[in-house]
């Protein structure tokens, strides 16, 4: 099978860069002996309306990027442009941080199977397809970081994968990593209708909660034995259990629980469980979050909200409200907004923020909900989500107001590298095409026999 056009483009860019570097070495253009000019390696974006998120907007701004990081930001004239820098003129456009989706199924990150309701040991990293057209479609929507999630048909559906949408060839090129080098992600959990099935799955909400408690109690016991063995050589450590190992990471605070939940009673069950076992959690969807906004805020738990303009499909989501974001915000609870792609197409992510503004959420809070607040919910707020010196140069460029349905994402950058360009026909198809646009499979005619091709009939 031939590689996809986008795969060829990605690998071609990498090969060209490698050949250029080799040529430079041969010609003596790189090496320790070569002095570094002030502007060498710097890219400067000038003329755009900057929306830093963490500070006030800047008209006619300047953003300097070097080594994949933001080096300087400010008004034109207040920031010195280094000599020899590459200058990108964005006059008349808007420049904001790359969008962060806290709940996505881009790349088909399937994890748990039908063998049981609790499978914390499986990992999306082992299934996500970074060559899926959905990944580049997300870039076309201005997304630069996603939480690739398993589905919600299990009480514990597996470990999620935090992905930075670089032009990589394997998942290892995209996945964020914990300090110990392991792939970074949370644990997907769910309650309500979706995980209720025939045995061995639970048939009621109460049984769902009981199974989760039972699993966390087992994890507490397992962790206590591990810690005791680490402190006393005479005590034997338990045999390794991959599922309980993952839950130990949850109990120790390393791995965040990302919890699918809709009804207000299901939401409060999650709150109780998190307090009972002391794990960190982000509530996802929260269709009836507006009913218990004060309780969520009092618990100090963040919510990642979905907003759809055509509710339906499941009874437990019938009371979904556009007011949820506003009411959680007014109650003092942290909020982000997510796509749940394909539920909301990643290319329409900013439209969800606009719907929240229509229902009364302040504009600044809505823009933060698709950038910085989402980054914080992934433990990445110190690295992405806003235009600040020292942060990754993940950027979204638009030709108009981010909350206008008439505005288009024109470019997306990840760590200063252009990963989507609307003016490039190979990229544009992902932005404007339908569901099959950019399909990675390329038909090979080598085995076909058609009239006028190979001298035979079809």
ABEGO torsion letter per residue (X at the ends): XBBBAAAAAAAAAAAAAAAAAAAAAAAGABEAABBBBAABGBBBBBGBBBBAGABBBBBGBBBBBBGGBBABBEBBGABBBBBGBBBBBABGBBBBBBBBBABBABGGBBBBBAAEABBAABBAAAABBAABAAAAAAAAAGBABBBBBBBAABABAEBBBBBBBBBBABAAAABBBBAAGBBBBBBBBBBEAAABBBOABBABAAAAAAAAAAAAAAAAAAAAAAAAAAABAABBBBBBBAAAAAAAAAAAGABBBBBBBABAAAAAAAAAAAAAAGBBBBBBGGAAAAAAAAAAAAAGBBBBBBBBABBEGBAAAAABBAAAAAAAAAAGBBBBBBAGOAABBAAAAAAAAAAAAAAGBBAAAAAAAABAAAAAAAGAAAABGBBBBGBBBBBBBBABBAABAABBBABBBBGGBBABBAABAAAAAAAABBAABGBABBBBAAABBBBGBGGBBX
